[in-house]
């Protein structure tokens, strides 16, 4: 059994760790509230915009917005992996890496490149894949204008034929304790079939003008929503991870205190036995 000093040092160390994880949990909880409000507020708008664009694209000829809907043989694929800049958030980043590995299996024999958004994903994926760019700085100032710049780069890469398909891989925020990994096609756009299009709309200006204006905006919104989703998921995952770490530290501290009390009691008992044994020896 470890001596009392060693046990006391471990209790102090675990208590210090527990305070740190508890503080990190509270910080993540505060950040999560703001991030959750942001993604919850923009989801209806993003979904309605995508729905409207799909309806319009399905009703139009292939010439309108064709550079974004072009279905080419898939030889060159770009995966946009959205992770976090910081760790201590459980399996949040690991799950993205696993999903990228899974997707890469389906693109065997094709050129596969990675664009990372998040330092943690970049640190791991660059060891295995060809990472063409890292846009981790976007999390320093997560605004629509900053994300739009990345979306414009992706659109240009597709239009010029540099890639035939672009996919987003990110954590979809469900609630503070639950995230869902999504692999979402970014380009080419997938239009609804004309049979599913609601024809009761009156368009002003023309459908063609609306689609040409909406397509770039919808793509920027889609990427912004994915990054916002991931951002909220990160804080939820970190809050959950720090909550579990705090609970584990509390349990370990209690076990160490019990061990300490047992060792202290054993030491006291041994001292009493020695005193009693010495007294009996003197009497004899």
N, C-alpha and C positions, 0 to 999 in steps of 0.2 A: 504493500500500500504506500502511495506517495506520502511524503512528509507534509506537515501542516502548511509550511511556507509555500511549497509548490502548488498546493490546492488553492491557497489564498490568492496567489498570483494568477492562476487560471480563472478564478471567479472574477477577479478584477478585469482581466482581459475580455472575458465573455460579456460582462456587464457593459464595458465600453463599446464593444461591437453591437450590442443590442441597442444602445442609445443612438448609434450611427444609423443602423437600419431603420429604426423607428422614425428618426428625423427624415430620412430619405423617403420613407413611405408617405409622410405627411406632405412633403414637397411635391411628390408625384401626384398625390390626390388633388392638390391645389391646381397643378398644371393640367391635370386630366379634365377638370371641370370646364376650363376655358377651351381646351381642344375638343372636348365632346360637344360643347355648345356650337362650335364652329362647324364641325362636320354634320351635325344634326340639322343645322339651319340650311346648309347648302345642298343636301341630298335631294330634296324634292325638286329644286330648280334644275339640278344636273340630270336627274332622271327624266323630267318632262322635256328638257331640251334634247336629250338623246332620242326620246320617243318621237318627238316632232321631226327630228332630222331623219330618222329611219322611215317614217311615213312618207315624207317628201321624197327621199331618195328612191324609195320603192315605186313611186308613181312617175318618176322622170326617166328620161332616156339616159343611156350610159355615157353620153357626151358631157352631161352636166356634172361637175365635180368628179369627173372620171379619173383624175390624177390621184384621188384619195380612195376610190373604190375599185381601182384596177386589180383584177385577180390574175396574178402572174404565177408561173411555175415557181414553187418555193425552193430556192437554192441558197439564199442568204437570209439569215434570221438574226434579229437583234432582240435580246431580252433585257428589259429594264428592271433591275432588281432593286427594290426599295427596302432598305433596312434602317438602322439608326446610327447615330454618331457615337453613342455611348452604350456601355454594357450594363450589367446587373439588372437585366430584364428577362430572366428566365430563358426559355427556348425561342424567344421572339425572333432573333436573327438566325438562329440555327435552322428554324423551320423554313425560312426563305431560301437558305442555301440548299436544303434538301429538295425543295420544290424545283429550284433551278437544275439540280442534278437529275431530277425526274424528267423534266422537260427536255434536257439535253439528250436523253436516251431516245426520245421520239424524233430527234433531228439528226440522228447519226448519218454521216455521209454528206451532210450539208455544212456550209460555213455558218458557224454560230459565234456571235460576238455578244459581249455583255456591256451594258452601261449601268454603272452603279450609282445609286443615290443613298448615301450612308456609308460612313467610314468602316463600320464593322463588316458589312457585306463585302466591301472592296478589299479589305485585308485578307479575307478568306478566298474569295472567288478569283482574284488575280493570280493565285498560285496554281489554279487548274485551267482557267479559261482565258481567252483573249479579251481583256477589259479595255475597251476603246476610249472610255471616258469615265470620269468620276465627278459627280455633281453634288458632293456632300455639303458644300457651302450653302446650299439653298435652305438648309435648316437653321442657319444663323439668322436669316430674315425670310421667314416663310410667308411670302406674299404672292398674290396672283400674278403680278407683273414679273417677278423673278421666275416663277414656274413657266410662264408663257414663253420665256426665252428658250427653255429646254424643249418645250413642245414644238416650237418653230424649228429647232434643229432636227428633231425627230421627223417632222413632216417633210422637211427638205431632203433628209436621207432617203425617205420612201419615194418621194416624187422623182428624184434623180435616178432611182433604180439601184441605189447603194444597198438597199435591203428590200426583200420581197414581202417580209412580214415582220411586224414589231409587236411584242407582247409585254404586258406589265405584270410583274409578280409582286404582290404586297399583302400585308395583313389588313383584312377588313374588320373594322371595329364593330363588335356586336354589343358588348357591355364591358364593364371594368375588368371582369374576370375571364372574358372569353374573346378570342380573336379567331378569325377564319382566314386561311390562306387562299388567295384568289390568283388565278392566272387568267388575265383578261386581254383579249385581242385589242390592240390600239389601232393598228393599220394592217391591211385595208379595212375601210368601213364596211360593216355588214348591214345591208339594206333589207327591210322587210319585203316580202313578196307583194305584188300589187293586189293580190286577193285579200290581204289583211289591212289595206290602206283605207282609211275613212275618207270618203270623197265629198263630205258635206261641208268642207272648209271653203271660205271665200278668201283668196289670197291677194294682198296688196302690199308691195308690188308683186310681180309674177313669182311663180314657184321657183323658177330658175335663179332669180336674183336672191331670193331668200336662202336657197340652199348654198349658193356660192358664199354668202355672208356667214351663214350658220356653221358650215363645216369647220373652218379654222377655230372659231370660238368654241364649238362643242368639243373639239379635240383638246383644246387648252383646259377647258373645264374638267374633262375626263381625267387628265393627268393631275390637275390640281386636287381633285376629289380623292384620287388614289393616294397622293402624298399626305393629304390631310387625314385620310383614313388611317394610314400607317402611323402618323404622328400621334393621333389619339390612342391607337392600339399600343404604341410604345409606352406611353405613360400608364395605361391600364395594366400592361404586363409588368412594368417595373413596380407599380404599387402592390400588385399581387405577390411578386417575388420578394419584395422587402417585408411584406406582412408575414409571409411564411418564414423568412429568415429571422424575423423578430420573435415569432412563436418558437422556433427551434432554439434560438439563443436563450429564451426564457426557460425552456424545458431543460436545456443543458446546465444553466446556472442553478436551477433547483436541484438537479442531480448532484452537482458539485457541492452545493451547500449541505446536502444530506451526507455525502461522502466525508466532507470536512467535519461535520458533527460526530459522525461515527468514529473517525480517526481521533478526534479530540477526546471523545468519551473513552476510547480504548487507551489513550495515553494517560488520562486521569486514573483509570482503573489500574493500569500497570504501576503508577506511582503509589497508589494506595496499597497495592499488594506488596510492593517493596518496603513501604513503611511498616506495614503489619508484620512482614517477615523479619525485618530488622528488630522490631520490638520483641518479638517472640524469641529471637536469638539472644538478646540481652537478658531476657528473663531466665532463659535456660543456663 
